[in-house]
């Protein structure tokens, strides 16, 4: 407030000194109410400033000569110490830093690696003693080999590679990699250009693996295997150089022959596809025919085994029956002989279609077995139709039956001729009634 009063510019008498002493006494202002001298104001300001810095009575020094500026007071030791402490605290506070998530800070002391700071609020000695360089270890880095951006933008010096069978292929692939959790110092200090080292290692590994494989394997069936082998080989190279880098993925985007031989190669591919198609068709036909043939062979084997079992069983049955008949015949030869004769003739004549009547007169009532005659006719018709449908293979098996039928027909024709001559044959005589004359 005092300074405001001293430098009040609205005062009409400010800066005039004692020039108004000869004026009217009634209008003469008081001596104490006039503006102070500038020298007095400066001395008062110097005294207060000296009191602030710990110097007492600083304003009581000699008055500066007229026309010169007054000298400022010198600093006290306490003030200098306070300034030094504040500067040291500010310098130490500059060592605090915040490491972002997914990053680490590599700390060097006078250029030599000291430690690695994890994400969060960290502290290190301020510059120029220690320096921290942040490194992103979670970022997935990607680069392309053989093309840039699109597969049409080819880089032939990178993509053209020689295979094991001395053919040239155009290989375009992408490599993705990231830093190991503790690989930031190696990434910064072990190699001058770590990203370029990864590119060269991947390209070298791809050329080596492709050089070991034939062209067809690289183009078609072996892409996945080639990519996995390239990733393993490139990772071993980087580990040997201690780059602190881990390769995540090696993806082959496109593999094709050079453009100059693309047309001829397409023709060769079509021919190979036709070959594969024909092989597949042949395998499908073989898969269909072979099981059918095996089934037919198994069926024929089973039929043969069944026929063999049937014949053997029938022979064994006939043998057993003959043995039993022989025992009965030894007991009563006459009766057994007659019984066997009658049974045999019954079996033979049961299929005959003739009815022989041995009587001079026709007064007796005759019985004609029409049902048997009709059944024999139906069986004969069915046998003739079935014999006409057999093939040449079955005709060989029915030859004995045809011969037997021919012999029976000859016997029937002979009996017919004998009956026409009035002489009954042996076969017809068996059909005569035992009660006739």
Secondary structure, 3 states (H helix, E strand, C coil): CHHHHHCCCCCCCCCCCCCCCCCCHHHCCCCCCCCCCHHHHHHHHHHHHHHHCCCCCHHHCCCCCCCCCCCCCCCCHHHHHHHHHHHHHHHHHCCEEEECCCEEEEEEECCEEEEEECCEEEECCCCCCEEEEEEECCCCEEEEECECCCCCCECHHHHEEECCCCCEEEEEEEEEEEECCCCHHHHHHCCCCHHHHHHHHHHHHHHHHHHHCCHHHHHHHCHHHHHHHHHHHHHHHHHHHCCCEEEEEEEEEEEEECHHHHHHHHHHHHHHHHHHHHHHHHHHHHHHHHHHHHHHHHHHHHHHHHHHHHHHHHHHHHHHHHHHHHHHHHHCHHHHHHHHHHHHHHHHHCCCCCCCCCCCCCCCCCCCCHHHHHHHHHHHHHHHHHHHHCCHHHHHHCHHHHHHHHHHHHHHHHHHHHHHCCCCCHHHHCCCCCCCC
